[in-house]
């Protein structure tokens, strides 16, 4: 059975991971938004402007659209590998952030 100390430590680590990765993912979303705006300006068009004021909610709309898309697995593909491949790729990219020292006292786990 899990002890309270273990659950407290686990929740602290998960909280630190969320505090570290949340702003990172948000920054990536809005840098993509900025890129789309710059590309729109270079092509003499407006760029994303439909969702929210001046299109500021476009990254959130894109994320929601991506989460609710239908998963279509090709007939000859292995279903498990097809489903787990994106998780492995994003997980390995984000796991690299776990070893970056942010501060003397700020570590994810000891």
N, C-alpha and C positions, 0 to 999 in steps of 0.2 A: 504494500500500500504506500502511496506517496505521502511524504511528510509535508507539513506546512512550510518548513524551511526550504525544502526543495522547490515547492510551488512558488514561494516568494522569490527565490533566486531565479527561477525560470521566467517568471513574469517580469522581473527587473531586466533580465537580458533581452527579452522580447520587446520591452518598452524602449530600451536603448537602441535596438535594431530599428524599430519604427521611427524613433526620433532621428536616426541617422539616414535612413533610406527615404523617408517621406519627403523631406525637402529636396533630396537628390532627384527623385522621380518627378516632383513638381517642376524643378528647374529644367529637366529634360523636356517635359511637356511644353513649357512656355518658351524654351529656346527653339523648339520645332515650330511653334506659333510665330515667333519672330522671324525665323527663316522663311516661312510661307509668306509673311508680310513683305519681306525684302524681295523675294522672288516676284511677288505680285507687282511691286513698285518697279522692278527692272523690266517687267513686261508691260508696263503702263496699264495696269489694271488694279483693282482695289485689294484683292486678296480676301482672306476669310473675314466676313463681316456680318454673318447672319445670326449668330448665337450670342446673345448678350450685347452690352454696349460696345460698339466698335469691334466685336468679335472676340472679346476677352474670355468668353466661356467656351470657345471652340475646342481647346484641348480636353475639357471635361466631356463635351459632347462626343468627341472622337473616342475617348476612353469608354464611355457608355456604349457606343455603337460597337466597338470591338468586343466588349464583354458579352453582348447579347447576340452576336452573329451566330448563325447556324454552323455547326462543325460538319463539314463534308469530308469523309474519309474515302480516298480512292479505293476502288475495289481490290486491287492487288496489294495494298499496303498493310503492314502489320498495325493493327489498331492501337496496341499499347505503345509502340515506338512512335507512332504518329502523334499520339496525345502527349507523351512525356518529353519529346524533343524540345519544344519551346521552353518548358520548365527547366530542363537541364541547361539550356543555353543562357537564359536570363539568370538562373541561379548561380552559375559559375561566374558570370560577369559581376554580379552583385556581391558574391563571396569575396572577391578581391578587396572590397572595401573593409572587410573584417580585420585585415592585418595592417591597415594604415593607422599609425599612432596619431591620434588627434590631440592628445594632451598627456601630461604625466599621470593624472588621475583618471582620465577618461579612456577606459578600455571596455570592450564588450563583455569579456569574461576573463577570469584568472584561472 
